[in-house]
Amino acid sequence: MFLLSVEGEKTEQQYFNMFNDRDSLVHVRCLSKRNKNAPRQALKVIERHIKKEGLRKNDEAWIVVDSDQWIDEQLKELFEWSKRKPNFYFALSNPKFEYWLLLHFEDPGGVSFRECSEKLKRYIPDYDKGIEARHFPEKKIREAIERAKQKDSPQCEMWPVTTGTTVYRLVENILITKEKL
């Protein structure tokens, strides 16, 4: 199982739920706290869930956030959490999750917060914080992973401080796990 504490209330959950299907032994579960999207809230949500439900040895726990207006101290807290156990991880998109989505279609280079959504609408004209699986076939997902990897070279240790994303690490882990099972 992949347990995710995501910052967004809609888009991230729709995207990661695409990896769940009836025939797969891999399950992705998104947690979020409505109207409480700060990094510390994402951390509290996942810690509370793990304390209550536990986490098996082969499960992975991920916190997925955007850089938004968050300061380094807030993000460092998440990064430090991810170092506590070998199956804890932290993924960040800078400037926002839509950057990861945009990588499915193109290499946008350095884009602003607003430009991410504007460019994404070229490929998904009706995009408004909601997505459909048909826009993200496996081929596009693998292309996004490769584009993100190229931008993350050499691999950042903590999180992308300029335009970039480490969400590809999570998605790649999901795909690899699905292939093994």
MDAnalysis code that builds the backbone (N, CA, C; Angstrom):
import MDAnalysis as mda
import numpy as np

u = mda.Universe.empty(543, n_residues=181, atom_resindex=np.repeat(np.arange(181), 3), trajectory=True)
u.add_TopologyAttr("name", ["N", "CA", "C"] * 181)
u.add_TopologyAttr("resid", np.arange(1, 182))
u.add_TopologyAttr("resname", ["MET", "PHE", "LEU", "LEU", "SER", "VAL", "GLU", "GLY", "GLU", "LYS", "THR", "GLU", "GLN", "GLN", "TYR", "PHE", "ASN", "MET", "PHE", "ASN", "ASP", "ARG", "ASP", "SER", "LEU", "VAL", "HIS", "VAL", "ARG", "CYS", "LEU", "SER", "LYS", "ARG", "ASN", "LYS", "ASN", "ALA", "PRO", "ARG", "GLN", "ALA", "LEU", "LYS", "VAL", "ILE", "GLU", "ARG", "HIS", "ILE", "LYS", "LYS", "GLU", "GLY", "LEU", "ARG", "LYS", "ASN", "ASP", "GLU", "ALA", "TRP", "ILE", "VAL", "VAL", "ASP", "SER", "ASP", "GLN", "TRP", "ILE", "ASP", "GLU", "GLN", "LEU", "LYS", "GLU", "LEU", "PHE", "GLU", "TRP", "SER", "LYS", "ARG", "LYS", "PRO", "ASN", "PHE", "TYR", "PHE", "ALA", "LEU", "SER", "ASN", "PRO", "LYS", "PHE", "GLU", "TYR", "TRP", "LEU", "LEU", "LEU", "HIS", "PHE", "GLU", "ASP", "PRO", "GLY", "GLY", "VAL", "SER", "PHE", "ARG", "GLU", "CYS", "SER", "GLU", "LYS", "LEU", "LYS", "ARG", "TYR", "ILE", "PRO", "ASP", "TYR", "ASP", "LYS", "GLY", "ILE", "GLU", "ALA", "ARG", "HIS", "PHE", "PRO", "GLU", "LYS", "LYS", "ILE", "ARG", "GLU", "ALA", "ILE", "GLU", "ARG", "ALA", "LYS", "GLN", "LYS", "ASP", "SER", "PRO", "GLN", "CYS", "GLU", "MET", "TRP", "PRO", "VAL", "THR", "THR", "GLY", "THR", "THR", "VAL", "TYR", "ARG", "LEU", "VAL", "GLU", "ASN", "ILE", "LEU", "ILE", "THR", "LYS", "GLU", "LYS", "LEU"])
u.atoms.positions = np.array([
    [0.839, -1.178, 0.000],
    [0.000, 0.000, 0.000],
    [0.884, 1.241, 0.000],
    [0.417, 2.234, -0.698],
    [1.030, 3.555, -0.694],
    [0.067, 4.483, 0.034],
    [0.475, 4.980, 1.156],
    [-0.337, 5.890, 1.951],
    [0.176, 7.298, 1.695],
    [-0.698, 8.171, 1.195],
    [-0.289, 9.517, 0.827],
    [-1.058, 10.554, 1.630],
    [-0.340, 11.504, 2.158],
    [-0.967, 12.681, 2.736],
    [-0.713, 13.796, 1.737],
    [-1.772, 14.218, 1.073],
    [-1.640, 15.198, -0.004],
    [-2.171, 16.544, 0.441],
    [-1.561, 17.566, -0.114],
    [-1.942, 18.930, 0.245],
    [-3.272, 19.317, -0.397],
    [-3.459, 18.945, -1.637],
    [-4.663, 19.341, -2.358],
    [-5.868, 18.492, -1.998],
    [-7.033, 19.075, -2.179],
    [-8.280, 18.376, -1.853],
    [-8.850, 17.596, -3.029],
    [-8.443, 17.913, -4.268],
    [-9.103, 17.318, -5.417],
    [-8.127, 16.720, -6.423],
    [-7.298, 17.543, -7.037],
    [-6.472, 17.107, -8.159],
    [-5.539, 15.967, -7.777],
    [-4.798, 16.110, -6.694],
    [-3.851, 15.086, -6.292],
    [-4.564, 13.766, -6.012],
    [-5.687, 13.849, -5.333],
    [-6.423, 12.620, -5.032],
    [-6.914, 11.947, -6.307],
    [-7.439, 12.716, -7.246],
    [-7.895, 12.133, -8.510],
    [-6.731, 11.503, -9.265],
    [-5.603, 12.183, -9.281],
    [-4.450, 11.655, -10.014],
    [-3.985, 10.324, -9.401],
    [-3.738, 10.302, -8.112],
    [-3.193, 9.088, -7.504],
    [-4.209, 7.951, -7.433],
    [-5.487, 8.274, -7.377],
    [-6.498, 7.212, -7.398],
    [-6.538, 6.489, -8.745],
    [-5.949, 7.085, -9.782],
    [-5.881, 6.419, -11.084],
    [-5.070, 5.129, -11.008],
    [-4.200, 5.023, -10.023],
    [-3.343, 3.841, -9.915],
    [-4.036, 2.674, -9.218],
    [-5.233, 2.886, -8.736],
    [-6.009, 1.823, -8.106],
    [-6.881, 1.161, -9.152],
    [-6.787, -0.142, -9.240],
    [-7.730, -0.879, -10.071],
    [-8.034, -2.210, -9.393],
    [-9.118, -2.800, -9.802],
    [-9.590, -4.005, -9.126],
    [-8.604, -5.162, -9.210],
    [-7.837, -5.233, -10.285],
    [-6.960, -6.378, -10.508],
    [-5.584, -6.229, -9.868],
    [-5.304, -5.091, -9.294],
    [-3.969, -4.828, -8.775],
    [-3.889, -5.116, -7.287],
    [-2.724, -5.583, -6.887],
    [-2.458, -5.771, -5.463],
    [-1.901, -4.494, -4.838],
    [-1.620, -3.515, -5.675],
    [-1.126, -2.226, -5.204],
    [-2.328, -1.333, -4.923],
    [-2.304, -0.701, -3.773],
    [-3.390, 0.207, -3.419],
    [-2.798, 1.541, -2.987],
    [-3.340, 2.617, -3.556],
    [-2.922, 3.968, -3.202],
    [-4.064, 4.606, -2.423],
    [-3.750, 5.087, -1.226],
    [-4.776, 5.720, -0.401],
    [-4.351, 7.139, -0.079],
    [-5.192, 8.081, -0.477],
    [-4.901, 9.502, -0.232],
    [-5.634, 9.988, 1.005],
    [-4.912, 10.668, 1.839],
    [-5.479, 11.311, 3.020],
    [-5.392, 12.811, 2.805],
    [-6.364, 13.531, 3.241],
    [-6.249, 14.992, 3.241],
    [-7.165, 15.545, 4.315],
    [-6.896, 16.741, 4.703],
    [-7.699, 17.427, 5.708],
    [-8.306, 18.642, 5.027],
    [-9.588, 18.658, 4.878],
    [-10.256, 19.764, 4.188],
    [-9.909, 21.113, 4.821],
    [-9.570, 22.044, 3.931],
    [-9.297, 23.429, 4.317],
    [-8.112, 23.594, 5.277],
    [-7.325, 22.567, 5.421],
    [-6.122, 22.675, 6.251],
    [-4.975, 22.102, 5.439],
    [-4.454, 22.919, 4.538],
    [-3.503, 22.417, 3.566],
    [-2.051, 22.739, 3.872],
    [-1.765, 23.327, 4.992],
    [-0.383, 23.661, 5.315],
    [0.433, 22.385, 5.470],
    [1.742, 22.461, 5.200],
    [2.590, 21.275, 5.342],
    [2.466, 20.587, 6.694],
    [2.402, 21.358, 7.761],
    [2.287, 20.752, 9.089],
    [0.995, 19.926, 9.208],
    [-0.075, 20.383, 8.568],
    [-1.327, 19.623, 8.599],
    [-1.183, 18.298, 7.854],
    [-0.485, 18.322, 6.711],
    [-0.246, 17.086, 5.961],
    [0.532, 16.096, 6.827],
    [1.489, 16.599, 7.574],
    [2.275, 15.760, 8.473],
    [1.416, 15.192, 9.596],
    [0.604, 16.032, 10.195],
    [-0.264, 15.566, 11.292],
    [-1.237, 14.495, 10.815],
    [-1.796, 14.673, 9.627],
    [-2.764, 13.715, 9.093],
    [-2.123, 12.342, 8.931],
    [-0.938, 12.300, 8.340],
    [-0.308, 10.991, 8.103],
    [0.190, 10.371, 9.403],
    [0.719, 11.175, 10.306],
    [1.174, 10.633, 11.589],
    [0.011, 10.052, 12.381],
    [-1.112, 10.760, 12.381],
    [-2.304, 10.283, 13.088],
    [-2.782, 8.959, 12.496],
    [-2.805, 8.886, 11.175],
    [-3.264, 7.662, 10.513],
    [-2.326, 6.486, 10.818],
    [-1.028, 6.715, 10.729],
    [-0.068, 5.643, 10.987],
    [-0.167, 5.178, 12.435],
    [-0.334, 6.104, 13.360],
    [-0.462, 5.738, 14.772],
    [-1.708, 4.877, 14.997],
    [-2.802, 5.229, 14.330],
    [-4.067, 4.519, 14.519],
    [-4.105, 3.190, 13.749],
    [-3.676, 3.208, 12.478],
    [-3.820, 2.043, 11.606],
    [-2.542, 1.223, 11.441],
    [-1.406, 1.850, 11.701],
    [-0.135, 1.166, 11.495],
    [0.304, 1.239, 10.033],
    [1.497, 0.744, 9.787],
    [2.067, 0.716, 8.451],
    [2.891, -0.559, 8.366],
    [2.586, -1.394, 7.396],
    [3.331, -2.645, 7.241],
    [4.718, -2.365, 6.665],
    [5.585, -3.347, 6.822],
    [6.981, -3.205, 6.413],
    [7.132, -2.813, 4.942],
    [6.323, -3.361, 4.065],
    [6.441, -3.088, 2.628],
    [5.588, -1.912, 2.158],
    [4.824, -1.309, 3.057],
    [4.034, -0.133, 2.697],
    [4.940, 1.090, 2.629],
    [4.493, 2.096, 1.892],
    [5.220, 3.360, 1.821],
    [4.285, 4.483, 2.248],
    [4.813, 5.404, 3.037],
    [4.066, 6.584, 3.484],
    [4.718, 7.803, 2.839],
    [3.907, 8.611, 2.158],
    [4.409, 9.778, 1.438],
    [3.634, 11.029, 1.846],
    [4.357, 12.133, 1.970],
    [3.732, 13.440, 2.098],
    [3.999, 14.148, 0.779],
    [2.921, 14.620, 0.135],
    [3.017, 15.250, -1.186],
    [2.462, 16.668, -1.075],
    [3.340, 17.662, -1.292],
    [2.929, 19.062, -1.186],
    [3.525, 19.881, -2.331],
    [3.045, 21.117, -2.432],
    [3.583, 22.105, -3.368],
    [4.484, 23.044, -2.580],
    [5.354, 23.757, -3.308],
    [6.184, 24.738, -2.598],
    [5.344, 25.944, -2.195],
    [4.355, 26.304, -3.036],
    [3.462, 27.423, -2.733],
    [4.215, 28.568, -2.078],
    [3.639, 29.065, -1.013],
    [4.261, 30.153, -0.268],
    [4.934, 29.634, 1.001],
    [5.098, 28.326, 1.106],
    [5.634, 27.747, 2.327],
    [7.109, 28.104, 2.486],
    [7.494, 28.334, 3.717],
    [8.887, 28.678, 3.990],
    [9.707, 27.392, 4.190],
    [11.016, 27.534, 4.045],
    [11.899, 26.369, 4.137],
    [11.751, 25.614, 5.449],
    [11.523, 26.311, 6.540],
    [11.380, 25.635, 7.837],
    [10.185, 24.679, 7.837],
    [9.095, 25.076, 7.203],
    [7.917, 24.208, 7.131],
    [8.230, 22.973, 6.292],
    [8.908, 23.165, 5.177],
    [9.246, 22.048, 4.301],
    [10.310, 21.154, 4.931],
    [11.225, 21.754, 5.667],
    [12.282, 20.973, 6.315],
    [11.692, 20.001, 7.331],
    [10.623, 20.401, 7.981],
    [9.958, 19.513, 8.941],
    [9.465, 18.240, 8.242],
    [8.924, 18.388, 7.043],
    [8.452, 17.230, 6.277],
    [9.628, 16.374, 5.818],
    [10.674, 17.040, 5.355],
    [11.857, 16.317, 4.913],
    [12.459, 15.517, 6.071],
    [12.550, 16.128, 7.232],
    [13.102, 15.436, 8.409],
    [12.234, 14.234, 8.778],
    [10.915, 14.382, 8.692],
    [10.008, 13.255, 8.945],
    [10.328, 12.108, 7.998],
    [10.575, 12.428, 6.722],
    [10.821, 11.382, 5.726],
    [12.106, 10.600, 5.995],
    [12.973, 11.127, 6.821],
    [14.234, 10.450, 7.144],
    [14.122, 9.552, 8.380],
    [12.987, 9.586, 9.045],
    [12.826, 8.818, 10.291],
    [12.795, 7.306, 10.053],
    [12.190, 6.889, 8.936],
    [12.059, 5.458, 8.645],
    [12.312, 5.231, 7.164],
    [12.770, 4.040, 6.804],
    [13.099, 3.790, 5.398],
    [11.892, 3.781, 4.457],
    [10.688, 3.674, 4.991],
    [9.506, 3.678, 4.121],
    [8.690, 4.968, 4.255],
    [9.320, 6.033, 4.755],
    [8.724, 7.373, 4.804],
    [9.370, 8.214, 3.717],
    [8.542, 8.972, 2.986],
    [9.048, 9.766, 1.865],
    [8.363, 11.128, 1.808],
    [9.006, 12.031, 1.093],
    [8.510, 13.390, 0.913],
    [8.664, 13.759, -0.555],
    [7.578, 14.248, -1.167],
    [7.618, 14.687, -2.570],
    [7.066, 16.103, -2.645],
    [7.754, 16.937, -3.399],
    [7.358, 18.326, -3.520],
    [7.382, 18.749, -4.979],
    [6.391, 19.534, -5.367],
    [6.368, 20.154, -6.693],
    [6.540, 21.655, -6.531],
    [7.433, 22.201, -7.332],
    [7.705, 23.636, -7.290],
    [7.476, 24.195, -8.692],
    [6.462, 25.018, -8.939],
    [5.735, 25.770, -7.938],
    [4.477, 25.072, -7.398],
    [3.903, 24.100, -8.150],
    [2.700, 23.429, -7.663],
    [2.503, 22.108, -8.392],
    [1.527, 21.308, -7.936],
    [1.294, 19.968, -8.465],
    [1.021, 19.983, -9.966],
    [0.404, 21.054, -10.456],
    [0.120, 21.153, -11.883],
    [1.391, 21.095, -12.725],
    [2.519, 21.436, -12.133],
    [3.791, 21.295, -12.842],
    [4.036, 19.824, -13.172],
    [3.779, 18.952, -12.200],
    [3.915, 17.504, -12.444],
    [2.961, 17.068, -13.561],
    [1.738, 17.538, -13.533],
    [0.774, 17.183, -14.578],
    [1.233, 17.674, -15.939],
    [1.768, 18.868, -15.990],
    [2.236, 19.453, -17.241],
    [3.377, 18.640, -17.852],
    [4.208, 18.031, -17.012],
    [5.306, 17.202, -17.512],
    [4.821, 15.983, -18.299],
    [3.568, 15.627, -18.180],
    [3.007, 14.521, -18.967],
    [2.897, 14.903, -20.443],
    [2.923, 16.191, -20.730],
    [2.693, 16.684, -22.089],
    [3.887, 17.393, -22.701],
    [4.712, 18.028, -21.863],
    [5.835, 18.814, -22.374],
    [6.844, 19.054, -21.264],
    [8.000, 19.559, -21.674],
    [8.973, 20.050, -20.711],
    [8.774, 21.548, -20.651],
    [8.089, 22.037, -19.632],
    [7.732, 23.458, -19.595],
    [8.865, 24.399, -19.200],
    [10.002, 23.841, -18.800],
    [11.075, 24.716, -18.335],
    [10.677, 25.392, -17.040],
    [11.217, 26.582, -16.810],
    [10.863, 27.333, -15.607],
    [9.555, 28.069, -15.837],
    [8.546, 27.722, -15.075],
    [7.240, 28.367, -15.208],
    [6.789, 28.890, -13.853],
    [5.962, 29.904, -13.897],
    [5.426, 30.473, -12.664],
    [4.226, 29.661, -12.190],
    [3.776, 29.997, -11.018],
    [2.598, 29.375, -10.426],
    [1.414, 29.450, -11.398],
    [1.148, 30.638, -11.921],
    [0.008, 30.849, -12.827],
    [0.224, 30.180, -14.176],
    [1.434, 30.234, -14.697],
    [1.722, 29.646, -16.010],
    [1.494, 28.141, -16.035],
    [1.692, 27.466, -14.919],
    [1.459, 26.012, -14.872],
    [0.026, 25.685, -15.291],
    [-0.933, 26.338, -14.679],
    [-2.341, 26.069, -14.999],
    [-2.684, 26.513, -16.410],
    [-2.160, 27.667, -16.823],
    [-2.438, 28.167, -18.169],
    [-1.924, 27.201, -19.227],
    [-0.702, 26.703, -19.054],
    [-0.137, 25.757, -20.024],
    [-0.880, 24.424, -19.982],
    [-1.269, 23.991, -18.801],
    [-1.984, 22.727, -18.674],
    [-3.313, 22.774, -19.426],
    [-3.937, 23.936, -19.463],
    [-5.218, 24.092, -20.165],
    [-5.070, 23.933, -21.680],
    [-3.875, 24.033, -22.202],
    [-3.657, 23.751, -23.626],
    [-3.917, 22.277, -23.930],
    [-3.635, 21.426, -22.956],
    [-3.791, 19.984, -23.140],
    [-5.098, 19.460, -22.553],
    [-5.566, 20.118, -21.516],
    [-6.836, 19.755, -20.876],
    [-7.650, 21.044, -20.792],
    [-8.334, 21.412, -21.884],
    [-9.016, 22.713, -21.946],
    [-9.997, 22.985, -20.809],
    [-10.632, 21.952, -20.286],
    [-11.616, 22.158, -19.226],
    [-11.001, 21.998, -17.827],
    [-9.675, 22.046, -17.730],
    [-9.018, 21.859, -16.437],
    [-9.438, 22.941, -15.449],
    [-9.927, 22.476, -14.300],
    [-10.282, 23.375, -13.200],
    [-10.140, 22.587, -11.901],
    [-8.909, 22.216, -11.582],
    [-8.603, 21.445, -10.379],
    [-9.248, 20.065, -10.373],
    [-9.644, 19.581, -11.532],
    [-10.176, 18.238, -11.641],
    [-9.605, 17.587, -12.889],
    [-9.292, 16.298, -12.804],
    [-8.705, 15.603, -13.943],
    [-9.388, 14.261, -14.163],
    [-9.205, 13.742, -15.360],
    [-9.733, 12.424, -15.714],
    [-8.575, 11.541, -16.133],
    [-8.686, 10.258, -15.831],
    [-7.623, 9.298, -16.128],
    [-7.293, 9.247, -17.616],
    [-8.248, 9.490, -18.481],
    [-8.014, 9.392, -19.923],
    [-6.936, 10.357, -20.403],
    [-6.701, 11.421, -19.663],
    [-5.667, 12.386, -20.034],
    [-4.261, 11.904, -19.657],
    [-4.182, 10.824, -18.879],
    [-2.903, 10.386, -18.345],
    [-2.668, 8.894, -18.563],
    [-2.574, 8.462, -19.823],
    [-2.270, 7.046, -20.071],
    [-0.852, 6.723, -19.594],
    [-0.568, 5.454, -19.438],
    [0.725, 5.043, -18.889],
    [1.901, 5.604, -19.688],
    [1.774, 5.675, -20.992],
    [2.861, 6.221, -21.826],
    [3.180, 7.663, -21.405],
    [2.160, 8.469, -21.194],
    [2.353, 9.862, -20.762],
    [2.951, 9.923, -19.357],
    [2.542, 9.019, -18.499],
    [3.073, 8.977, -17.135],
    [4.571, 8.678, -17.178],
    [4.954, 7.709, -17.992],
    [6.381, 7.361, -18.110],
    [7.186, 8.507, -18.726],
    [6.596, 9.239, -19.666],
    [7.272, 10.409, -20.238],
    [7.467, 11.484, -19.172],
    [6.465, 11.678, -18.328],
    [6.573, 12.666, -17.247],
    [7.689, 12.277, -16.281],
    [7.776, 11.003, -15.966],
    [8.843, 10.529, -15.074],
    [10.207, 10.865, -15.668],
    [10.384, 10.565, -16.944],
    [11.677, 10.829, -17.595],
    [11.991, 12.323, -17.631],
    [10.997, 13.145, -17.948],
    [11.226, 14.594, -17.966],
    [11.608, 15.114, -16.581],
    [10.911, 14.621, -15.569],
    [11.193, 15.061, -14.199],
    [12.582, 14.594, -13.760],
    [12.959, 13.382, -14.129],
    [14.287, 12.866, -13.785],
    [15.384, 13.726, -14.408],
    [15.185, 14.102, -15.660],
    [16.179, 14.936, -16.338],
    [16.353, 16.268, -15.611],
    [15.249, 16.828, -15.147],
    [15.322, 18.097, -14.419],
    [15.946, 17.914, -13.028],
    [15.828, 16.726, -12.488],
    [16.328, 16.423, -11.145],
    [17.709, 15.757, -11.228],
    [18.547, 16.275, -12.095],
    [19.874, 15.709, -12.274],
    [20.911, 16.821, -12.140],
    [21.804, 16.738, -11.169],
    [21.937, 15.665, -10.188],
    [20.756, 15.688, -9.217],
    [20.428, 14.523, -8.703],
    [19.241, 14.369, -7.868],
    [19.318, 15.239, -6.621],
    [18.251, 16.041, -6.412],
    [18.219, 16.888, -5.216],
    [18.024, 16.018, -3.984],
    [18.696, 16.390, -2.925],
    [18.597, 15.604, -1.702],
    [17.315, 15.920, -0.940],
    [16.985, 17.202, -0.844],
    [15.849, 17.591, -0.015],
    [14.587, 17.804, -0.858],
    [14.537, 18.884, -1.629],
    [13.390, 19.188, -2.487],
    [13.850, 20.194, -3.533],
    [13.115, 20.305, -4.647],
    [13.517, 21.266, -5.686],
    [13.305, 22.708, -5.218],
    [14.381, 23.471, -5.182],
    [14.271, 24.862, -4.750],
    [13.931, 25.784, -5.921],
    [14.130, 25.290, -7.136],
    [13.687, 26.006, -8.329],
    [12.603, 25.140, -8.971],
    [12.164, 25.503, -10.147],
    [11.109, 24.748, -10.817],
    [11.498, 23.281, -10.938],
    [10.625, 22.404, -10.482],
    [10.883, 20.969, -10.548],
    [9.911, 20.209, -9.665],
    [10.071, 18.891, -9.650],
    [9.200, 18.052, -8.832],
    [9.901, 16.746, -8.497],
    [9.606, 16.222, -7.324],
    [10.085, 14.895, -6.959],
    [8.921, 13.899, -6.881],
    [7.768, 14.294, -7.355],
    [6.606, 13.402, -7.398],
    [6.908, 12.186, -8.273],
    [7.800, 12.355, -9.248],
    [8.139, 11.228, -10.121],
    [8.672, 10.031, -9.333],
    [9.329, 10.292, -8.199],
    [9.870, 9.193, -7.392],
    [8.745, 8.323, -6.840],
    [7.689, 8.963, -6.378],
    [6.519, 8.244, -5.890],
    [5.857, 7.460, -7.015],
    [5.595, 8.110, -8.129],
    [4.899, 7.459, -9.248],
    [5.738, 6.302, -9.787],
    [7.032, 6.498, -9.870],
    [7.909, 5.419, -10.328],
    [7.854, 4.232, -9.369],
    [7.857, 4.500, -8.061],
    [7.740, 3.416, -7.076],
    [6.423, 2.664, -7.231],
    [5.346, 3.380, -7.488],
    [4.054, 2.726, -7.689],
    [4.110, 1.821, -8.912],
    [4.624, 2.326, -10.021],
    [4.691, 1.536, -11.257],
    [5.598, 0.316, -11.098],
    [6.734, 0.488, -10.473],
    [7.654, -0.642, -10.250],
    [6.995, -1.703, -9.391],
    [6.319, -1.280, -8.340],
    [5.636, -2.230, -7.444],
    [4.536, -2.967, -8.199],
    [3.783, -2.266, -9.026],
    [2.709, -2.909, -9.800],
    [3.296, -3.954, -10.759],
    [4.434, -3.653, -11.355],
    [5.061, -4.580, -12.297],
    [5.558, -5.844, -11.587],
    [6.024, -5.697, -10.352],
    [6.535, -6.841, -9.590],
    [5.425, -7.804, -9.189],
    [4.235, -7.272, -8.959],
    [3.143, -8.102, -8.417],
    [2.304, -8.735, -9.473],
])
